[in-house]
Amino acid sequence: MIAFVSGGVRSGKSQFAEKTAKMLAKERKGNLYYLATARKSDEEMVERIRMHQKDRGKTWNTVEEPYDIEKVLKILEQHDVILLDCLTIWLSNVMFDLDYRITKLEESVIRWITLARKKQFSLVIVSNEVNEGNPFSDEFVLTYIYSIQKLHQLIVKEADVAVVVQAGIPTYWKGGGE
């Protein structure tokens, strides 16, 4: 099962995704993984990561991987539940550190989805809505926004469930939900 959860900053999307992943792990009796894409780039980020890990508790197996998501997915087992948090940070990592372009980005995401289906994972992908508000004129910002929107469209097309969370309230674009 592929689930896509998006929303704005501090919208409640990560909490919703974590709750969803825990429920799936309980149903499927699979291992529960938190695949973190953030890099420990400075002391503030180190502290934020530490606090997030503390808040999640011992329920989660945490894997930190800012670039090669496919490598991690290849070693996990059938029926595992993986929460990838978050696509927007992964995108900035690979676009700006590794110079990925849209074709390589899309190919990477397609490989994740293919692996998830083949290994019967539940893959919950969290992302931010970044195309809200005023238009930007900076070329790098526009390229980033264009890329994340293309990836969102690709993932939603392939996802079984797609949800946007605003003010802690989920709205289902695709798939179930009570």
C-alpha positions as CSV (number, residue, x, y, z in Angstrom):
1,M,0.0,0.0,0.0
2,I,1.3,3.4,-1.0
3,A,0.0,6.4,1.0
4,F,0.8,10.1,0.3
5,V,0.3,12.6,3.1
6,S,0.9,16.3,2.4
7,G,0.1,19.6,4.0
8,G,1.7,22.9,5.0
9,V,4.3,23.6,7.7
10,R,3.0,22.5,11.1
11,S,-0.3,21.3,9.6
12,G,-0.4,18.0,11.5
13,K,0.7,15.9,8.5
14,S,3.5,14.1,10.2
15,Q,1.4,13.2,13.2
16,F,-1.3,11.9,10.9
17,A,1.2,9.9,8.9
18,E,2.7,8.4,12.1
19,K,-0.7,7.4,13.3
20,T,-1.5,5.8,9.9
21,A,1.9,4.0,9.8
22,K,1.4,2.6,13.4
23,M,-2.1,1.4,12.5
24,L,-0.8,-0.3,9.3
25,A,2.1,-2.0,11.3
26,K,-0.4,-3.4,13.8
27,E,-2.7,-4.7,11.1
28,R,0.0,-6.2,9.0
29,K,2.2,-7.3,11.9
30,G,5.2,-5.8,10.1
31,N,8.2,-3.9,11.4
32,L,7.7,-0.1,11.7
33,Y,10.4,2.1,10.2
34,Y,10.8,5.8,10.3
35,L,13.0,6.8,7.3
36,A,14.3,10.2,8.0
37,T,15.7,12.3,5.2
38,A,16.9,15.3,7.2
39,R,20.7,15.8,7.5
40,K,22.3,16.9,10.8
41,S,23.5,20.1,9.2
42,D,23.9,22.2,12.3
43,E,23.3,22.2,16.0
44,E,19.7,23.4,15.7
45,M,18.9,20.5,13.3
46,V,20.7,18.0,15.6
47,E,18.4,19.2,18.4
48,R,15.2,19.0,16.3
49,I,16.1,15.4,15.2
50,R,16.8,14.4,18.8
51,M,13.4,15.9,19.9
52,H,11.5,14.1,17.1
53,Q,13.1,10.8,18.0
54,K,12.2,11.3,21.7
55,D,8.6,12.2,20.8
56,R,8.3,9.0,18.6
57,G,9.5,6.8,21.4
58,K,10.8,3.2,21.0
59,T,8.0,2.0,18.7
60,W,10.0,3.0,15.6
61,N,13.1,1.7,14.0
62,T,14.7,4.9,12.8
63,V,16.9,4.9,9.6
64,E,18.5,8.2,8.6
65,E,19.2,8.4,4.9
66,P,19.2,11.8,3.1
67,Y,19.9,10.6,-0.4
68,D,19.6,6.9,-1.3
69,I,16.0,5.8,-0.3
70,E,16.2,2.8,-2.7
71,K,19.2,1.4,-0.8
72,V,17.2,1.4,2.4
73,L,14.0,-0.1,0.9
74,K,16.1,-2.9,-0.7
75,I,17.2,-4.3,2.7
76,L,13.8,-4.1,4.4
77,E,11.5,-7.1,4.6
78,Q,8.1,-8.1,3.2
79,H,5.2,-6.4,4.9
80,D,7.3,-3.8,6.7
81,V,5.7,-0.4,7.2
82,I,7.9,2.6,6.2
83,L,7.2,6.2,6.9
84,L,9.3,8.4,4.7
85,D,9.6,11.9,6.2
86,C,9.9,13.9,4.1
87,L,9.9,14.1,0.4
88,T,10.6,17.8,0.3
89,I,13.8,17.5,2.3
90,W,14.9,14.5,0.2
91,L,14.3,16.6,-2.9
92,S,16.4,19.5,-1.7
93,N,19.2,17.1,-0.6
94,V,19.4,15.4,-4.0
95,M,18.7,18.5,-6.2
96,F,21.3,20.7,-4.5
97,D,23.9,18.2,-3.2
98,L,23.8,15.6,-6.0
99,D,22.4,17.8,-8.9
100,Y,19.5,15.5,-9.7
101,R,17.2,16.7,-12.5
102,I,13.5,15.9,-13.0
103,T,14.1,12.7,-15.0
104,K,16.4,11.2,-12.3
105,L,14.0,12.3,-9.6
106,E,11.0,10.7,-11.2
107,E,13.0,7.5,-11.9
108,S,14.0,7.3,-8.2
109,V,10.5,7.7,-7.0
110,I,9.2,5.1,-9.5
111,R,11.8,2.6,-8.2
112,W,10.6,3.2,-4.6
113,I,7.0,2.5,-5.5
114,T,8.0,-0.5,-7.6
115,L,10.0,-1.9,-4.6
116,A,7.2,-1.2,-2.2
117,R,4.7,-3.1,-4.4
118,K,7.1,-6.0,-5.0
119,K,8.0,-6.4,-1.4
120,Q,4.4,-5.7,-0.2
121,F,5.5,-2.8,2.0
122,S,3.2,-0.1,3.3
123,L,5.0,3.0,2.3
124,V,3.7,6.3,3.7
125,I,5.3,9.3,2.1
126,V,5.1,12.7,3.8
127,S,5.6,15.9,1.8
128,N,5.0,19.7,2.2
129,E,2.7,21.8,0.0
130,V,5.1,24.5,-1.2
131,N,3.2,26.0,-4.1
132,E,0.8,28.1,-2.0
133,G,0.9,31.9,-1.8
134,N,2.9,34.4,-3.8
135,P,4.7,33.3,-7.0
136,F,8.5,33.3,-6.9
137,S,10.9,34.8,-9.4
138,D,14.1,33.0,-8.3
139,E,15.0,30.3,-10.8
140,F,16.2,27.8,-8.2
141,V,13.0,28.2,-6.2
142,L,10.9,27.8,-9.3
143,T,12.8,24.7,-10.3
144,Y,12.3,23.2,-6.8
145,I,8.6,24.0,-6.8
146,Y,8.1,22.6,-10.3
147,S,10.0,19.4,-9.3
148,I,8.1,18.8,-6.1
149,Q,4.8,19.3,-7.8
150,K,5.8,16.8,-10.6
151,L,6.8,14.3,-7.9
152,H,3.5,14.9,-6.0
153,Q,1.5,14.2,-9.2
154,L,3.5,11.0,-9.9
155,I,3.1,9.7,-6.3
156,V,-0.6,10.6,-6.1
157,K,-1.2,8.8,-9.4
158,E,0.4,5.6,-8.1
159,A,-0.8,5.9,-4.5
160,D,-3.7,3.9,-3.0
161,V,-4.4,6.8,-0.6
162,A,-3.7,10.5,-0.9
163,V,-4.4,12.9,2.0
164,V,-3.9,16.6,2.6
165,V,-3.8,17.7,6.3
166,Q,-4.8,21.2,7.2
167,A,-5.0,22.4,10.9
168,G,-4.8,18.7,11.9
169,I,-7.8,17.7,9.8
170,P,-7.2,15.2,7.0
171,T,-9.0,15.5,3.7
172,Y,-8.8,12.5,1.4
173,W,-8.1,13.2,-2.2
174,K,-7.9,9.5,-3.1
175,G,-8.6,6.3,-1.2
176,G,-10.6,5.7,2.0
177,G,-11.0,7.5,5.2
178,E,-13.6,7.7,7.8
